[in-house]
Amino acid sequence: MHQAPTLRAAAAVAAVLSSLAAPGAQAADWSDTSIGWRYGSKFAEPFNPKDIAKNILHLGHASGYKYGSNFFNADLLLSDSQDPSSAGATTGAHEVYVVYRHTLDIEKLSGAAMKFGPVRGVGLTAGFDFNTKTDAGYNSKKRMLVAGPTLMMDVPGFLNLSLLMLWESNAPYSTFTHTGTPRYRYDAHPMLTAAWGIPLPVGFPLSFEGFANFIASKGKNEFGGPTKPETNIDMQLMVDVGAVMGKAKNTLKLGLEYQYWRNKFGNDHAGPAGKGAFAKTPMIRAEYHF
């Protein structure tokens, strides 16, 4: 009975992504939509000492238009039974996590040159995250708004550095105690974030891609305890297999991914949350772009 809300959310995400690729989005100067899969067996969740295997399906979209760019990603995360869907369940948790960012390019908007040193452009970024997870102990219902400045660095491919303010809330529910927590708003807090996709000069089409988030403490959590600064680095080496096989470039990519997530969700890995709040997860990854 717990899977239906997650699947409905996944369907809603698919509808949003379809609208981004619809005829109204044809004014984009460039556009890239992808579907993908990744798998790892060393995922971790706070307060859970066990290694968790997850299959993750994603829908992604990035596009640029006259005044800036859009980024959208939706992950459907399917855990094994080590991250149960409810108290006593033998089935795994399901989660949908959605990220949207819009970056307004100040130079394109104003006509004033914004290039200096290693910076090729300056932008203003705003967007949101939200998730819904069906699991035993927390059942996260995160909502988060973000906004702040972005520096677009002058590198092959892209490297964007942003300093964003985060406004986050959650309303968890425990299937162990059958009690919920009213929606709780954490303190507003900053995040220094980087996102990149850089081709590597190695004689074949290999790229270094990923993101890194360095997040300050968000004050007290919904249970009155302290939160910790959080580091989440997710990076991958991807081979353009289609290009290697003489097919269209940037269509089929395969690679290896690694996630380093310390103090996951602000939980202290040296405290009660234990080693589950410190994930070090290798993955395999495949993407199809269209």
Secondary structure, 3 states (H helix, E strand, C coil): CCHHHHHHHHHHHHHHHHHHCCHHHHHCCEEEEEEEEEEEEEEEECCEEEEEEEEEEEEEEEEEECCEEEEEEEEEEEECCCCECCCCCCCECEEEEEEEEEEEEHHHHHCCCCCECCEEEEEEEEEEEEEEEECCCCCCCCEEEEEEEEEEECCCCEEEEEEEEEEEEECCEECCCCEECCCEECCCEEEEEEEEEEEEECCCEEEEEEEEEEECCCCECCCCCECCCEEEEEEEEEEEHHHHCCCCCCCEEEEEEEEEEECHHHCCCCCCCHHHHEEEEEEEEEEEEC
